[in-house]
Amino acid sequence: MPFRLGALPGTQATRSKIHVPTKESIQIEKERNQLKKSTVFLLGSVLVLSACGDESEGSEEAAGDITLGATAGPYSDMLSEAIVPGLEEKGYSVDIQEFSDYVYPNNALANEEIDANLFQHTVYLENFTEENNLDLVGLITVPTAPMGLYSDEYSDLSDVAEGTEVAIPNDPTNAARAFIMLEEEGLSEFEDGIDELTASARDITGNPLDLQFVELEAAQLPRQVGSSALTAVPGNFALGAEMDLLDALALENMPDQYRNVVAVRAEDEDGQLASDIVE
């Protein structure tokens, strides 16, 4: 049977906040147990998708050599465990190339060094392709781990002190996610009607604790947790660094636009490989 990881998201963003449960409340402890299950949701999704892929009926003739790209960690694992087996059954010889940043995977795809990639959400893909004049599109969404606020210094966001250093991603779309989380937690303020997908430091209208923002490559953020008092870490890099989502002081509830996608060149969107990836 064919598997479909999800339709591409629309344009309306919604948000709500999820707190890491405390030990003091039985009800919150139940929520903690539920959240704990989410730390293995990627693995579960991989197993389900693999099983579905085994039953798919695609082209059985040799389809040639292809290279898929992903950031190291859960999305590289998702490719190798859920997508590659189905492609190999259809005759492809598949190589996976791992990347450590958010820039080169799209350039490599546009330059035909790889044939598809998995590492980014829709907002990032759309912004990157527009800014760099690339013709790339998303095919399908995949299960995506949420960004979280982590700290070795604080056990609760209510303890955050004045002048605290906060490390955030240096790319605009993921920085916006971090800023929105901080606003939801009462650590910063934005003007009413702010576009949550493009929020930046320039849009902050209130910073009651005089937080000091440090922008870093997203891949560096897991290592920054011990250096900055508060760090916003994207879910894929958190899991890739074997961080526990339960250690986050807060987790985002992602708008659909922040769920990751498998991307291909627009000219290949209706091609055989794209069809075989989706099936």
C-alpha positions as protocol buffer text, in pm:
chain_id: "A"
residue {
  index: 1
  type: MET
  ca { x: 0 y: 0 z: 0 }
}
residue {
  index: 2
  type: PRO
  ca { x: 132 y: 345 z: -76 }
}
residue {
  index: 3
  type: PHE
  ca { x: 242 y: 565 z: 214 }
}
residue {
  index: 4
  type: ARG
  ca { x: 190 y: 937 z: 227 }
}
residue {
  index: 5
  type: LEU
  ca { x: 367 y: 1142 z: 488 }
}
residue {
  index: 6
  type: GLY
  ca { x: 131 y: 1437 z: 460 }
}
residue {
  index: 7
  type: ALA
  ca { x: 5 y: 1712 z: 236 }
}
residue {
  index: 8
  type: LEU
  ca { x: 210 y: 2026 z: 201 }
}
residue {
  index: 9
  type: PRO
  ca { x: 97 y: 2285 z: 458 }
}
residue {
  index: 10
  type: GLY
  ca { x: -110 y: 2595 z: 392 }
}
residue {
  index: 11
  type: THR
  ca { x: -28 y: 2946 z: 483 }
}
residue {
  index: 12
  type: GLN
  ca { x: -217 y: 3004 z: 808 }
}
residue {
  index: 13
  type: ALA
  ca { x: 4 y: 2971 z: 1115 }
}
residue {
  index: 14
  type: THR
  ca { x: -135 y: 2877 z: 1453 }
}
residue {
  index: 15
  type: ARG
  ca { x: 44 y: 2849 z: 1780 }
}
residue {
  index: 16
  type: SER
  ca { x: 6 y: 2732 z: 2135 }
}
residue {
  index: 17
  type: LYS
  ca { x: 262 y: 2648 z: 2397 }
}
residue {
  index: 18
  type: ILE
  ca { x: 362 y: 2319 z: 2554 }
}
residue {
  index: 19
  type: HIS
  ca { x: 543 y: 2322 z: 2887 }
}
residue {
  index: 20
  type: VAL
  ca { x: 771 y: 2042 z: 2999 }
}
residue {
  index: 21
  type: PRO
  ca { x: 574 y: 1874 z: 3279 }
}
residue {
  index: 22
  type: THR
  ca { x: 681 y: 1903 z: 3644 }
}
residue {
  index: 23
  type: LYS
  ca { x: 694 y: 1628 z: 3903 }
}
residue {
  index: 24
  type: GLU
  ca { x: 461 y: 1804 z: 4148 }
}
residue {
  index: 25
  type: SER
  ca { x: 131 y: 1731 z: 3973 }
}
residue {
  index: 26
  type: ILE
  ca { x: -14 y: 1390 z: 3893 }
}
residue {
  index: 27
  type: GLN
  ca { x: -199 y: 1531 z: 3596 }
}
residue {
  index: 28
  type: ILE
  ca { x: 113 y: 1694 z: 3461 }
}
residue {
  index: 29
  type: GLU
  ca { x: 299 y: 1370 z: 3523 }
}
residue {
  index: 30
  type: LYS
  ca { x: 49 y: 1200 z: 3294 }
}
residue {
  index: 31
  type: GLU
  ca { x: 123 y: 1463 z: 3034 }
}
residue {
  index: 32
  type: ARG
  ca { x: 494 y: 1399 z: 3089 }
}
residue {
  index: 33
  type: ASN
  ca { x: 445 y: 1032 z: 3012 }
}
residue {
  index: 34
  type: GLN
  ca { x: 261 y: 1123 z: 2696 }
}
residue {
  index: 35
  type: LEU
  ca { x: 537 y: 1364 z: 2594 }
}
residue {
  index: 36
  type: LYS
  ca { x: 794 y: 1095 z: 2662 }
}
residue {
  index: 37
  type: LYS
  ca { x: 632 y: 889 z: 2392 }
}
residue {
  index: 38
  type: SER
  ca { x: 697 y: 1172 z: 2149 }
}
residue {
  index: 39
  type: THR
  ca { x: 1072 y: 1137 z: 2193 }
}
residue {
  index: 40
  type: VAL
  ca { x: 1051 y: 815 z: 1995 }
}
residue {
  index: 41
  type: PHE
  ca { x: 787 y: 927 z: 1746 }
}
residue {
  index: 42
  type: LEU
  ca { x: 1041 y: 957 z: 1468 }
}
residue {
  index: 43
  type: LEU
  ca { x: 1151 y: 598 z: 1516 }
}
residue {
  index: 44
  type: GLY
  ca { x: 791 y: 482 z: 1522 }
}
residue {
  index: 45
  type: SER
  ca { x: 716 y: 676 z: 1208 }
}
residue {
  index: 46
  type: VAL
  ca { x: 1017 y: 524 z: 1039 }
}
residue {
  index: 47
  type: LEU
  ca { x: 895 y: 173 z: 1120 }
}
residue {
  index: 48
  type: VAL
  ca { x: 543 y: 246 z: 995 }
}
residue {
  index: 49
  type: LEU
  ca { x: 662 y: 409 z: 676 }
}
residue {
  index: 50
  type: SER
  ca { x: 903 y: 124 z: 612 }
}
residue {
  index: 51
  type: ALA
  ca { x: 625 y: -130 z: 648 }
}
residue {
  index: 52
  type: CYS
  ca { x: 402 y: 63 z: 410 }
}
residue {
  index: 53
  type: GLY
  ca { x: 685 y: 104 z: 165 }
}
residue {
  index: 54
  type: ASP
  ca { x: 738 y: -270 z: 153 }
}
residue {
  index: 55
  type: GLU
  ca { x: 387 y: -311 z: 11 }
}
residue {
  index: 56
  type: SER
  ca { x: 408 y: -36 z: -251 }
}
residue {
  index: 57
  type: GLU
  ca { x: 380 y: -118 z: -615 }
}
residue {
  index: 58
  type: GLY
  ca { x: 627 y: 98 z: -804 }
}
residue {
  index: 59
  type: SER
  ca { x: 853 y: 60 z: -1100 }
}
residue {
  index: 60
  type: GLU
  ca { x: 1054 y: -259 z: -1063 }
}
residue {
  index: 61
  type: GLU
  ca { x: 1301 y: -192 z: -1339 }
}
residue {
  index: 62
  type: ALA
  ca { x: 1646 y: -54 z: -1267 }
}
residue {
  index: 63
  type: ALA
  ca { x: 1609 y: 318 z: -1204 }
}
residue {
  index: 64
  type: GLY
  ca { x: 1973 y: 423 z: -1175 }
}
residue {
  index: 65
  type: ASP
  ca { x: 2201 y: 573 z: -912 }
}
residue {
  index: 66
  type: ILE
  ca { x: 2068 y: 855 z: -696 }
}
residue {
  index: 67
  type: THR
  ca { x: 2192 y: 1055 z: -397 }
}
residue {
  index: 68
  type: LEU
  ca { x: 1968 y: 1182 z: -118 }
}
residue {
  index: 69
  type: GLY
  ca { x: 2084 y: 1450 z: 124 }
}
residue {
  index: 70
  type: ALA
  ca { x: 1993 y: 1512 z: 489 }
}
residue {
  index: 71
  type: THR
  ca { x: 2130 y: 1666 z: 804 }
}
residue {
  index: 72
  type: ALA
  ca { x: 2290 y: 1408 z: 1031 }
}
residue {
  index: 73
  type: GLY
  ca { x: 2054 y: 1261 z: 1287 }
}
residue {
  index: 74
  type: PRO
  ca { x: 1684 y: 1170 z: 1273 }
}
residue {
  index: 75
  type: TYR
  ca { x: 1621 y: 1281 z: 916 }
}
residue {
  index: 76
  type: SER
  ca { x: 1920 y: 1094 z: 778 }
}
residue {
  index: 77
  type: ASP
  ca { x: 1789 y: 792 z: 970 }
}
residue {
  index: 78
  type: MET
  ca { x: 1442 y: 848 z: 828 }
}
residue {
  index: 79
  type: LEU
  ca { x: 1581 y: 842 z: 476 }
}
residue {
  index: 80
  type: SER
  ca { x: 1781 y: 525 z: 533 }
}
residue {
  index: 81
  type: GLU
  ca { x: 1508 y: 338 z: 721 }
}
residue {
  index: 82
  type: ALA
  ca { x: 1184 y: 458 z: 561 }
}
residue {
  index: 83
  type: ILE
  ca { x: 1250 y: 588 z: 212 }
}
residue {
  index: 84
  type: VAL
  ca { x: 1563 y: 417 z: 81 }
}
residue {
  index: 85
  type: PRO
  ca { x: 1437 y: 57 z: 118 }
}
residue {
  index: 86
  type: GLY
  ca { x: 1134 y: 130 z: -98 }
}
residue {
  index: 87
  type: LEU
  ca { x: 1346 y: 301 z: -361 }
}
residue {
  index: 88
  type: GLU
  ca { x: 1592 y: 13 z: -368 }
}
residue {
  index: 89
  type: GLU
  ca { x: 1305 y: -229 z: -428 }
}
residue {
  index: 90
  type: LYS
  ca { x: 1219 y: -22 z: -733 }
}
residue {
  index: 91
  type: GLY
  ca { x: 1567 y: -59 z: -875 }
}
residue {
  index: 92
  type: TYR
  ca { x: 1747 y: 249 z: -743 }
}
residue {
  index: 93
  type: SER
  ca { x: 2098 y: 239 z: -604 }
}
residue {
  index: 94
  type: VAL
  ca { x: 2083 y: 500 z: -327 }
}
residue {
  index: 95
  type: ASP
  ca { x: 2359 y: 691 z: -152 }
}
residue {
  index: 96
  type: ILE
  ca { x: 2290 y: 921 z: 143 }
}
residue {
  index: 97
  type: GLN
  ca { x: 2501 y: 1233 z: 186 }
}
residue {
  index: 98
  type: GLU
  ca { x: 2493 y: 1397 z: 529 }
}
residue {
  index: 99
  type: PHE
  ca { x: 2526 y: 1772 z: 582 }
}
residue {
  index: 100
  type: SER
  ca { x: 2603 y: 1975 z: 893 }
}
residue {
  index: 101
  type: ASP
  ca { x: 2445 y: 2306 z: 794 }
}
residue {
  index: 102
  type: TYR
  ca { x: 2127 y: 2452 z: 644 }
}
residue {
  index: 103
  type: VAL
  ca { x: 2283 y: 2608 z: 335 }
}
residue {
  index: 104
  type: TYR
  ca { x: 2471 y: 2350 z: 131 }
}
residue {
  index: 105
  type: PRO
  ca { x: 2192 y: 2086 z: 106 }
}
residue {
  index: 106
  type: ASN
  ca { x: 1980 y: 2318 z: -111 }
}
residue {
  index: 107
  type: ASN
  ca { x: 2275 y: 2439 z: -315 }
}
residue {
  index: 108
  type: ALA
  ca { x: 2378 y: 2078 z: -373 }
}
residue {
  index: 109
  type: LEU
  ca { x: 2024 y: 1993 z: -484 }
}
residue {
  index: 110
  type: ALA
  ca { x: 2005 y: 2290 z: -720 }
}
residue {
  index: 111
  type: ASN
  ca { x: 2348 y: 2202 z: -864 }
}
residue {
  index: 112
  type: GLU
  ca { x: 2237 y: 1840 z: -925 }
}
residue {
  index: 113
  type: GLU
  ca { x: 2493 y: 1703 z: -680 }
}
residue {
  index: 114
  type: ILE
  ca { x: 2205 y: 1528 z: -502 }
}
residue {
  index: 115
  type: ASP
  ca { x: 1856 y: 1433 z: -621 }
}
residue {
  index: 116
  type: ALA
  ca { x: 1644 y: 1518 z: -315 }
}
residue {
  index: 117
  type: ASN
  ca { x: 1698 y: 1640 z: 39 }
}
residue {
  index: 118
  type: LEU
  ca { x: 1534 y: 1620 z: 380 }
}
residue {
  index: 119
  type: PHE
  ca { x: 1630 y: 1872 z: 648 }
}
residue {
  index: 120
  type: GLN
  ca { x: 1411 y: 2184 z: 623 }
}
residue {
  index: 121
  type: HIS
  ca { x: 1059 y: 2304 z: 680 }
}
residue {
  index: 122
  type: THR
  ca { x: 842 y: 2475 z: 422 }
}
residue {
  index: 123
  type: VAL
  ca { x: 905 y: 2830 z: 544 }
}
residue {
  index: 124
  type: TYR
  ca { x: 1281 y: 2788 z: 525 }
}
residue {
  index: 125
  type: LEU
  ca { x: 1260 y: 2625 z: 182 }
}
residue {
  index: 126
  type: GLU
  ca { x: 1044 y: 2903 z: 40 }
}
residue {
  index: 127
  type: ASN
  ca { x: 1261 y: 3181 z: 185 }
}
residue {
  index: 128
  type: PHE
  ca { x: 1587 y: 3018 z: 81 }
}
residue {
  index: 129
  type: THR
  ca { x: 1477 y: 2953 z: -275 }
}
residue {
  index: 130
  type: GLU
  ca { x: 1346 y: 3308 z: -313 }
}
residue {
  index: 131
  type: GLU
  ca { x: 1658 y: 3471 z: -170 }
}
residue {
  index: 132
  type: ASN
  ca { x: 1892 y: 3254 z: -375 }
}
residue {
  index: 133
  type: ASN
  ca { x: 1683 y: 3232 z: -693 }
}
residue {
  index: 134
  type: LEU
  ca { x: 1659 y: 2853 z: -681 }
}
residue {
  index: 135
  type: ASP
  ca { x: 1377 y: 2644 z: -825 }
}
residue {
  index: 136
  type: LEU
  ca { x: 1313 y: 2381 z: -556 }
}
residue {
  index: 137
  type: VAL
  ca { x: 983 y: 2245 z: -425 }
}
residue {
  index: 138
  type: GLY
  ca { x: 861 y: 2031 z: -137 }
}
residue {
  index: 139
  type: LEU
  ca { x: 708 y: 1692 z: -213 }
}
residue {
  index: 140
  type: ILE
  ca { x: 580 y: 1554 z: 118 }
}
residue {
  index: 141
  type: THR
  ca { x: 591 y: 1643 z: 485 }
}
residue {
  index: 142
  type: VAL
  ca { x: 751 y: 1414 z: 743 }
}
residue {
  index: 143
  type: PRO
  ca { x: 717 y: 1373 z: 1122 }
}
residue {
  index: 144
  type: THR
  ca { x: 912 y: 1661 z: 1276 }
}
residue {
  index: 145
  type: ALA
  ca { x: 1056 y: 1712 z: 1625 }
}
residue {
  index: 146
  type: PRO
  ca { x: 973 y: 2048 z: 1790 }
}
residue {
  index: 147
  type: MET
  ca { x: 1217 y: 2323 z: 1882 }
}
residue {
  index: 148
  type: GLY
  ca { x: 1277 y: 2353 z: 2255 }
}
residue {
  index: 149
  type: LEU
  ca { x: 1427 y: 2593 z: 2509 }
}
residue {
  index: 150
  type: TYR
  ca { x: 1707 y: 2421 z: 2702 }
}
residue {
  index: 151
  type: SER
  ca { x: 1924 y: 2526 z: 2995 }
}
residue {
  index: 152
  type: ASP
  ca { x: 2186 y: 2379 z: 3226 }
}
residue {
  index: 153
  type: GLU
  ca { x: 2153 y: 2684 z: 3450 }
}
residue {
  index: 154
  type: TYR
  ca { x: 1779 y: 2709 z: 3505 }
}
residue {
  index: 155
  type: SER
  ca { x: 1522 y: 2446 z: 3598 }
}
residue {
  index: 156
  type: ASP
  ca { x: 1224 y: 2670 z: 3522 }
}
residue {
  index: 157
  type: LEU
  ca { x: 1174 y: 2967 z: 3293 }
}
residue {
  index: 158
  type: SER
  ca { x: 1039 y: 3168 z: 3587 }
}
residue {
  index: 159
  type: ASP
  ca { x: 1395 y: 3166 z: 3724 }
}
residue {
  index: 160
  type: VAL
  ca { x: 1550 y: 3337 z: 3421 }
}
residue {
  index: 161
  type: ALA
  ca { x: 1751 y: 3636 z: 3544 }
}
residue {
  index: 162
  type: GLU
  ca { x: 1799 y: 3983 z: 3402 }
}
residue {
  index: 163
  type: GLY
  ca { x: 2062 y: 4001 z: 3130 }
}
residue {
  index: 164
  type: THR
  ca { x: 2047 y: 3628 z: 3053 }
}
residue {
  index: 165
  type: GLU
  ca { x: 2223 y: 3521 z: 2733 }
}
residue {
  index: 166
  type: VAL
  ca { x: 1991 y: 3339 z: 2494 }
}
residue {
  index: 167
  type: ALA
  ca { x: 2136 y: 3144 z: 2200 }
}
residue {
  index: 168
  type: ILE
  ca { x: 1909 y: 3119 z: 1896 }
}
residue {
  index: 169
  type: PRO
  ca { x: 1944 y: 2994 z: 1536 }
}
residue {
  index: 170
  type: ASN
  ca { x: 2103 y: 3247 z: 1301 }
}
residue {
  index: 171
  type: ASP
  ca { x: 1873 y: 3175 z: 1007 }
}
residue {
  index: 172
  type: PRO
  ca { x: 1569 y: 3407 z: 1004 }
}
residue {
  index: 173
  type: THR
  ca { x: 1293 y: 3146 z: 988 }
}
residue {
  index: 174
  type: ASN
  ca { x: 1417 y: 2940 z: 1282 }
}
residue {
  index: 175
  type: ALA
  ca { x: 1507 y: 3255 z: 1476 }
}
residue {
  index: 176
  type: ALA
  ca { x: 1141 y: 3356 z: 1438 }
}
residue {
  index: 177
  type: ARG
  ca { x: 1037 y: 3029 z: 1602 }
}
residue {
  index: 178
  type: ALA
  ca { x: 1268 y: 3100 z: 1895 }
}
residue {
  index: 179
  type: PHE
  ca { x: 1137 y: 3455 z: 1939 }
}
residue {
  index: 180
  type: ILE
  ca { x: 776 y: 3336 z: 1933 }
}
residue {
  index: 181
  type: MET
  ca { x: 850 y: 3078 z: 2203 }
}
residue {
  index: 182
  type: LEU
  ca { x: 1010 y: 3346 z: 2418 }
}
residue {
  index: 183
  type: GLU
  ca { x: 704 y: 3566 z: 2376 }
}
residue {
  index: 184
  type: GLU
  ca { x: 470 y: 3282 z: 2467 }
}
residue {
  index: 185
  type: GLU
  ca { x: 671 y: 3223 z: 2783 }
}
residue {
  index: 186
  type: GLY
  ca { x: 648 y: 3589 z: 2882 }
}
residue {
  index: 187
  type: LEU
  ca { x: 1017 y: 3662 z: 2825 }
}
residue {
  index: 188
  type: SER
  ca { x: 967 y: 3908 z: 2540 }
}
residue {
  index: 189
  type: GLU
  ca { x: 689 y: 4109 z: 2378 }
}
residue {
  index: 190
  type: PHE
  ca { x: 592 y: 4180 z: 2018 }
}
residue {
  index: 191
  type: GLU
  ca { x: 347 y: 4426 z: 1870 }
}
residue {
  index: 192
  type: ASP
  ca { x: -2 y: 4294 z: 1803 }
}
residue {
  index: 193
  type: GLY
  ca { x: -48 y: 4134 z: 1463 }
}
residue {
  index: 194
  type: ILE
  ca { x: 315 y: 4034 z: 1421 }
}
residue {
  index: 195
  type: ASP
  ca { x: 375 y: 3779 z: 1147 }
}
residue {
  index: 196
  type: GLU
  ca { x: 489 y: 3481 z: 1351 }
}
residue {
  index: 197
  type: LEU
  ca { x: 675 y: 3335 z: 1054 }
}
residue {
  index: 198
  type: THR
  ca { x: 904 y: 3637 z: 1018 }
}
residue {
  index: 199
  type: ALA
  ca { x: 937 y: 3769 z: 1374 }
}
residue {
  index: 200
  type: SER
  ca { x: 1283 y: 3908 z: 1447 }
}
residue {
  index: 201
  type: ALA
  ca { x: 1471 y: 4101 z: 1714 }
}
residue {
  index: 202
  type: ARG
  ca { x: 1371 y: 4423 z: 1535 }
}
residue {
  index: 203
  type: ASP
  ca { x: 1005 y: 4348 z: 1611 }
}
residue {
  index: 204
  type: ILE
  ca { x: 1052 y: 4317 z: 1987 }
}
residue {
  index: 205
  type: THR
  ca { x: 859 y: 4587 z: 2171 }
}
residue {
  index: 206
  type: GLY
  ca { x: 934 y: 4465 z: 2521 }
}
residue {
  index: 207
  type: ASN
  ca { x: 1236 y: 4289 z: 2673 }
}
residue {
  index: 208
  type: PRO
  ca { x: 1169 y: 4309 z: 3048 }
}
residue {
  index: 209
  type: LEU
  ca { x: 1472 y: 4099 z: 3143 }
}
residue {
  index: 210
  type: ASP
  ca { x: 1706 y: 4265 z: 2894 }
}
residue {
  index: 211
  type: LEU
  ca { x: 1781 y: 3926 z: 2736 }
}
residue {
  index: 212
  type: GLN
  ca { x: 2101 y: 3918 z: 2530 }
}
residue {
  index: 213
  type: PHE
  ca { x: 2059 y: 3727 z: 2204 }
}
residue {
  index: 214
  type: VAL
  ca { x: 2344 y: 3532 z: 2045 }
}
residue {
  index: 215
  type: GLU
  ca { x: 2290 y: 3395 z: 1694 }
}
residue {
  index: 216
  type: LEU
  ca { x: 2463 y: 3069 z: 1598 }
}
residue {
  index: 217
  type: GLU
  ca { x: 2446 y: 2805 z: 1328 }
}
residue {
  index: 218
  type: ALA
  ca { x: 2164 y: 2569 z: 1423 }
}
residue {
  index: 219
  type: ALA
  ca { x: 2400 y: 2270 z: 1427 }
}
residue {
  index: 220
  type: GLN
  ca { x: 2609 y: 2436 z: 1699 }
}
residue {
  index: 221
  type: LEU
  ca { x: 2319 y: 2499 z: 1936 }
}
residue {
  index: 222
  type: PRO
  ca { x: 2318 y: 2160 z: 2117 }
}
residue {
  index: 223
  type: ARG
  ca { x: 2680 y: 2224 z: 2221 }
}
residue {
  index: 224
  type: GLN
  ca { x: 2587 y: 2576 z: 2329 }
}
residue {
  index: 225
  type: VAL
  ca { x: 2348 y: 2461 z: 2601 }
}
residue {
  index: 226
  type: GLY
  ca { x: 2631 y: 2445 z: 2854 }
}
residue {
  index: 227
  type: SER
  ca { x: 2765 y: 2786 z: 2755 }
}
residue {
  index: 228
  type: SER
  ca { x: 2457 y: 3005 z: 2718 }
}
residue {
  index: 229
  type: ALA
  ca { x: 2210 y: 3025 z: 3004 }
}
residue {
  index: 230
  type: LEU
  ca { x: 1921 y: 2955 z: 2766 }
}
residue {
  index: 231
  type: THR
  ca { x: 1935 y: 2796 z: 2421 }
}
residue {
  index: 232
  type: ALA
  ca { x: 1670 y: 2741 z: 2154 }
}
residue {
  index: 233
  type: VAL
  ca { x: 1753 y: 2412 z: 1979 }
}
residue {
  index: 234
  type: PRO
  ca { x: 1568 y: 2284 z: 1668 }
}
residue {
  index: 235
  type: GLY
  ca { x: 1430 y: 1935 z: 1725 }
}
residue {
  index: 236
  type: ASN
  ca { x: 1634 y: 1756 z: 1461 }
}
residue {
  index: 237
  type: PHE
  ca { x: 1962 y: 1881 z: 1606 }
}
residue {
  index: 238
  type: ALA
  ca { x: 1844 y: 1808 z: 1960 }
}
residue {
  index: 239
  type: LEU
  ca { x: 1768 y: 1446 z: 1872 }
}
residue {
  index: 240
  type: GLY
  ca { x: 2084 y: 1420 z: 1662 }
}
residue {
  index: 241
  type: ALA
  ca { x: 2284 y: 1521 z: 1970 }
}
residue {
  index: 242
  type: GLU
  ca { x: 2093 y: 1263 z: 2178 }
}
residue {
  index: 243
  type: MET
  ca { x: 1926 y: 1532 z: 2386 }
}
residue {
  index: 244
  type: ASP
  ca { x: 1606 y: 1439 z: 2570 }
}
residue {
  index: 245
  type: LEU
  ca { x: 1305 y: 1647 z: 2466 }
}
residue {
  index: 246
  type: LEU
  ca { x: 1184 y: 1615 z: 2826 }
}
residue {
  index: 247
  type: ASP
  ca { x: 1480 y: 1825 z: 2936 }
}
residue {
  index: 248
  type: ALA
  ca { x: 1341 y: 2127 z: 2752 }
}
residue {
  index: 249
  type: LEU
  ca { x: 1193 y: 2401 z: 2968 }
}
residue {
  index: 250
  type: ALA
  ca { x: 937 y: 2456 z: 2690 }
}
residue {
  index: 251
  type: LEU
  ca { x: 854 y: 2295 z: 2356 }
}
residue {
  index: 252
  type: GLU
  ca { x: 683 y: 2456 z: 2062 }
}
residue {
  index: 253
  type: ASN
  ca { x: 362 y: 2332 z: 1907 }
}
residue {
  index: 254
  type: MET
  ca { x: 459 y: 2379 z: 1545 }
}
residue {
  index: 255
  type: PRO
  ca { x: 248 y: 2541 z: 1277 }
}
residue {
  index: 256
  type: ASP
  ca { x: 224 y: 2314 z: 973 }
}
residue {
  index: 257
  type: GLN
  ca { x: 469 y: 2537 z: 788 }
}
residue {
  index: 258
  type: TYR
  ca { x: 742 y: 2425 z: 1029 }
}
residue {
  index: 259
  type: ARG
  ca { x: 705 y: 2055 z: 953 }
}
residue {
  index: 260
  type: ASN
  ca { x: 993 y: 1927 z: 745 }
}
residue {
  index: 261
  type: VAL
  ca { x: 963 y: 1828 z: 382 }
}
residue {
  index: 262
  type: VAL
  ca { x: 1142 y: 1616 z: 125 }
}
residue {
  index: 263
  type: ALA
  ca { x: 1249 y: 1863 z: -145 }
}
residue {
  index: 264
  type: VAL
  ca { x: 1340 y: 1814 z: -512 }
}
residue {
  index: 265
  type: ARG
  ca { x: 1414 y: 2036 z: -809 }
}
residue {
  index: 266
  type: ALA
  ca { x: 1094 y: 2183 z: -954 }
}
residue {
  index: 267
  type: GLU
  ca { x: 1173 y: 2032 z: -1294 }
}
residue {
  index: 268
  type: ASP
  ca { x: 1169 y: 1687 z: -1132 }
}
residue {
  index: 269
  type: GLU
  ca { x: 848 y: 1736 z: -931 }
}
residue {
  index: 270
  type: ASP
  ca { x: 643 y: 1527 z: -1172 }
}
residue {
  index: 271
  type: GLY
  ca { x: 921 y: 1283 z: -1258 }
}
residue {
  index: 272
  type: GLN
  ca { x: 955 y: 915 z: -1178 }
}
residue {
  index: 273
  type: LEU
  ca { x: 1182 y: 961 z: -875 }
}
residue {
  index: 274
  type: ALA
  ca { x: 943 y: 1208 z: -715 }
}
residue {
  index: 275
  type: SER
  ca { x: 655 y: 970 z: -775 }
}
residue {
  index: 276
  type: ASP
  ca { x: 851 y: 680 z: -627 }
}
residue {
  index: 277
  type: ILE
  ca { x: 942 y: 883 z: -317 }
}
residue {
  index: 278
  type: VAL
  ca { x: 580 y: 975 z: -252 }
}
residue {
  index: 279
  type: GLU
  ca { x: 445 y: 622 z: -304 }
}
